[in-house]
Amino acid sequence: MKILVRNLARTTKEKELYVLFTAFGSVTECTLVLDKETGASKGFGFIEMPKADEAQAAIKALNMSEFGKSRIRVKTAD
């Protein structure tokens, strides 16, 4: 299941995001979206979790939670 994570602090690193989601199960992909010109984070990213039940648990637990001094929004990616 592909998950969209929004409102990330601009200082968030992919590894931090990966570690956050592995607490709920296996993560096959973690991508932080970066600005092509500056290389800085755009404040959102995508997580791929192969097991739907683990992905749903992560979404439920992490949506509107504090992470890196930001209140993140987590939902399934369309």
Z-matrix of the N, CA and C atoms (Angstrom, degrees):
N
C 1 1.449
C 2 1.532 1 108.08
N 3 1.309 2 115.29 1 133.95
C 4 1.460 3 120.39 2 179.41
C 5 1.532 4 109.00 3 -92.83
N 6 1.327 5 115.05 4 133.01
C 7 1.463 6 122.19 5 -175.92
C 8 1.523 7 109.62 6 -120.45
N 9 1.319 8 115.97 7 136.44
C 10 1.463 9 122.70 8 176.04
C 11 1.528 10 108.13 9 -100.77
N 12 1.325 11 115.74 10 130.16
C 13 1.469 12 121.76 11 177.31
C 14 1.524 13 107.11 12 -118.16
N 15 1.335 14 116.65 13 118.84
C 16 1.467 15 121.63 14 -176.92
C 17 1.517 16 111.13 15 -116.68
N 18 1.314 17 115.26 16 165.20
C 19 1.460 18 124.34 17 177.12
C 20 1.530 19 112.47 18 65.98
N 21 1.334 20 116.42 19 34.45
C 22 1.463 21 120.61 20 176.11
C 23 1.519 22 109.91 21 -75.34
N 24 1.320 23 116.15 22 147.50
C 25 1.460 24 120.47 23 173.44
C 26 1.528 25 107.73 24 -61.39
N 27 1.305 26 117.40 25 143.13
C 28 1.475 27 121.58 26 -178.28
C 29 1.529 28 112.49 27 -63.64
N 30 1.319 29 116.56 28 -15.97
C 31 1.465 30 121.02 29 -179.80
C 32 1.532 31 112.96 30 -91.55
N 33 1.333 32 117.80 31 -2.69
C 34 1.462 33 121.79 32 -178.71
C 35 1.526 34 110.60 33 -64.56
N 36 1.323 35 115.49 34 137.22
C 37 1.463 36 122.48 35 177.70
C 38 1.530 37 109.44 36 -104.78
N 39 1.349 38 116.07 37 153.64
C 40 1.465 39 120.55 38 179.24
C 41 1.523 40 111.73 39 -55.67
N 42 1.310 41 117.36 40 -41.63
C 43 1.467 42 121.44 41 -178.62
C 44 1.529 43 110.95 42 -60.01
N 45 1.324 44 117.51 43 -40.26
C 46 1.471 45 121.38 44 179.03
C 47 1.529 46 110.44 45 -63.86
N 48 1.317 47 116.06 46 -42.79
C 49 1.455 48 121.55 47 179.50
C 50 1.530 49 110.41 48 -65.28
N 51 1.322 50 116.11 49 -42.33
C 52 1.462 51 122.14 50 178.03
C 53 1.529 52 110.62 51 -59.34
N 54 1.316 53 116.73 52 -48.58
C 55 1.469 54 121.65 53 -179.52
C 56 1.527 55 110.86 54 -62.00
N 57 1.317 56 117.80 55 -39.98
C 58 1.460 57 122.12 56 179.08
C 59 1.526 58 110.87 57 -56.84
N 60 1.331 59 117.32 58 -45.00
C 61 1.463 60 121.20 59 -176.01
C 62 1.519 61 113.42 60 -81.80
N 63 1.319 62 119.26 61 -27.24
C 64 1.469 63 120.13 62 179.20
C 65 1.525 64 111.88 63 -66.93
N 66 1.309 65 117.89 64 -15.41
C 67 1.468 66 120.50 65 174.51
C 68 1.533 67 111.05 66 -64.33
N 69 1.331 68 117.34 67 -18.16
C 70 1.465 69 122.20 68 -177.84
C 71 1.522 70 113.08 69 -106.05
N 72 1.332 71 117.51 70 -8.04
C 73 1.461 72 120.12 71 179.50
C 74 1.518 73 111.30 72 151.15
N 75 1.317 74 115.14 73 -164.65
C 76 1.465 75 119.36 74 -176.79
C 77 1.526 76 111.52 75 -78.15
N 78 1.318 77 114.93 76 141.11
C 79 1.465 78 123.11 77 178.16
C 80 1.520 79 106.98 78 -120.52
N 81 1.345 80 116.46 79 123.10
C 82 1.465 81 119.45 80 -179.12
C 83 1.520 82 112.31 81 -94.38
N 84 1.334 83 116.06 82 -21.75
C 85 1.465 84 119.03 83 179.98
C 86 1.523 85 109.96 84 -153.00
N 87 1.314 86 115.43 85 142.12
C 88 1.460 87 122.54 86 177.08
C 89 1.524 88 107.11 87 -139.72
N 90 1.318 89 116.41 88 118.82
C 91 1.459 90 120.62 89 -177.23
C 92 1.524 91 109.87 90 -130.48
N 93 1.306 92 116.25 91 120.02
C 94 1.454 93 122.74 92 174.06
C 95 1.531 94 106.39 93 -95.05
N 96 1.315 95 117.86 94 127.09
C 97 1.461 96 121.25 95 -177.67
C 98 1.526 97 109.25 96 -80.23
N 99 1.334 98 115.23 97 125.87
C 100 1.465 99 122.05 98 -176.56
C 101 1.523 100 111.23 99 -115.05
N 102 1.327 101 115.50 100 150.16
C 103 1.454 102 121.85 101 174.59
C 104 1.531 103 107.87 102 -69.95
N 105 1.325 104 117.66 103 130.32
C 106 1.466 105 121.46 104 -176.61
C 107 1.524 106 112.89 105 -65.85
N 108 1.309 107 117.37 106 -33.00
C 109 1.464 108 120.56 107 -177.48
C 110 1.527 109 112.93 108 -81.35
N 111 1.335 110 116.60 109 -43.67
C 112 1.466 111 119.77 110 -173.81
C 113 1.527 112 113.49 111 -100.05
N 114 1.332 113 117.11 112 -21.57
C 115 1.457 114 120.63 113 -176.28
C 116 1.521 115 112.97 114 78.58
N 117 1.325 116 116.96 115 2.70
C 118 1.470 117 121.64 116 179.95
C 119 1.534 118 109.94 117 -82.19
N 120 1.320 119 115.96 118 152.78
C 121 1.449 120 121.84 119 178.27
C 122 1.526 121 110.59 120 -62.83
N 123 1.332 122 115.67 121 143.29
C 124 1.465 123 120.76 122 175.35
C 125 1.528 124 111.06 123 -92.13
N 126 1.339 125 116.89 124 0.04
C 127 1.459 126 120.28 125 175.84
C 128 1.515 127 115.20 126 91.26
N 129 1.342 128 116.92 127 11.65
C 130 1.462 129 118.84 128 174.79
C 131 1.521 130 110.24 129 -149.53
N 132 1.333 131 114.33 130 164.30
C 133 1.450 132 119.48 131 -178.99
C 134 1.516 133 111.01 132 -160.86
N 135 1.332 134 115.08 133 177.84
C 136 1.456 135 122.04 134 -178.04
C 137 1.521 136 109.78 135 -127.95
N 138 1.326 137 114.82 136 142.67
C 139 1.454 138 123.09 137 177.16
C 140 1.523 139 106.75 138 -123.90
N 141 1.321 140 116.58 139 138.58
C 142 1.461 141 121.34 140 174.65
C 143 1.520 142 108.10 141 -114.97
N 144 1.338 143 115.22 142 119.27
C 145 1.465 144 121.51 143 177.70
C 146 1.529 145 107.55 144 -120.77
N 147 1.348 146 117.99 145 123.08
C 148 1.462 147 120.54 146 -173.99
C 149 1.530 148 114.98 147 -70.31
N 150 1.320 149 118.33 148 -26.15
C 151 1.467 150 121.20 149 -177.75
C 152 1.526 151 109.76 150 -100.79
N 153 1.338 152 115.27 151 118.53
C 154 1.466 153 121.16 152 -175.77
C 155 1.524 154 112.79 153 -59.57
N 156 1.336 155 117.57 154 -38.51
C 157 1.472 156 119.54 155 -178.54
C 158 1.524 157 111.19 156 -65.78
N 159 1.335 158 117.71 157 -38.87
C 160 1.465 159 121.30 158 177.19
C 161 1.525 160 110.57 159 -67.68
N 162 1.323 161 116.21 160 -40.19
C 163 1.464 162 120.78 161 179.19
C 164 1.524 163 110.85 162 -63.68
N 165 1.321 164 116.77 163 -43.56
C 166 1.466 165 120.51 164 179.63
C 167 1.529 166 110.79 165 -65.21
N 168 1.324 167 117.35 166 -37.55
C 169 1.468 168 120.76 167 177.91
C 170 1.529 169 110.12 168 -64.60
N 171 1.325 170 117.03 169 -40.79
C 172 1.471 171 121.27 170 178.48
C 173 1.526 172 110.59 171 -64.79
N 174 1.319 173 116.51 172 -44.47
C 175 1.473 174 120.61 173 179.82
C 176 1.525 175 109.96 174 -60.73
N 177 1.319 176 116.53 175 -48.24
C 178 1.469 177 121.10 176 -178.17
C 179 1.530 178 111.58 177 -61.20
N 180 1.323 179 116.27 178 -43.71
C 181 1.461 180 120.50 179 -176.56
C 182 1.529 181 113.26 180 -75.62
N 183 1.330 182 117.53 181 -34.54
C 184 1.460 183 119.97 182 -171.59
C 185 1.527 184 115.32 183 -96.72
N 186 1.328 185 117.98 184 -20.81
C 187 1.462 186 119.07 185 -179.45
C 188 1.524 187 110.36 186 -60.86
N 189 1.323 188 115.92 187 128.28
C 190 1.462 189 124.79 188 -179.95
C 191 1.529 190 112.75 189 67.63
N 192 1.330 191 116.97 190 22.79
C 193 1.465 192 120.52 191 176.38
C 194 1.527 193 109.94 192 -94.21
N 195 1.319 194 115.64 193 162.98
C 196 1.463 195 121.73 194 178.01
C 197 1.522 196 109.23 195 -84.84
N 198 1.323 197 116.20 196 128.90
C 199 1.461 198 121.85 197 176.96
C 200 1.522 199 107.78 198 -148.76
N 201 1.316 200 116.61 199 119.24
C 202 1.461 201 120.45 200 179.73
C 203 1.517 202 113.42 201 60.68
N 204 1.310 203 117.01 202 40.21
C 205 1.468 204 123.91 203 179.46
C 206 1.523 205 113.74 204 66.76
N 207 1.327 206 116.74 205 18.43
C 208 1.466 207 122.06 206 176.33
C 209 1.520 208 109.14 207 -129.75
N 210 1.316 209 115.89 208 149.32
C 211 1.464 210 120.82 209 174.36
C 212 1.532 211 106.11 210 -91.58
N 213 1.340 212 115.72 211 105.86
C 214 1.469 213 119.89 212 -175.00
C 215 1.529 214 111.53 213 -82.63
N 216 1.330 215 114.61 214 154.72
C 217 1.459 216 122.60 215 175.16
C 218 1.520 217 107.07 216 -116.64
N 219 1.320 218 115.63 217 129.36
C 220 1.453 219 121.75 218 -174.52
C 221 1.527 220 108.90 219 -128.76
N 222 1.325 221 116.54 220 128.34
C 223 1.478 222 120.71 221 178.23
C 224 1.523 223 109.02 222 -154.94
N 225 1.322 224 115.33 223 169.82
C 226 1.458 225 118.54 224 176.83
C 227 1.516 226 108.97 225 -68.28
N 228 1.320 227 116.26 226 142.82
C 229 1.474 228 121.43 227 178.59
C 230 1.532 229 107.62 228 -85.27
N 231 1.303 230 116.54 229 136.31
C 232 1.471 231 120.79 230 -179.69
C 233 1.509 232 111.10 231 -87.86
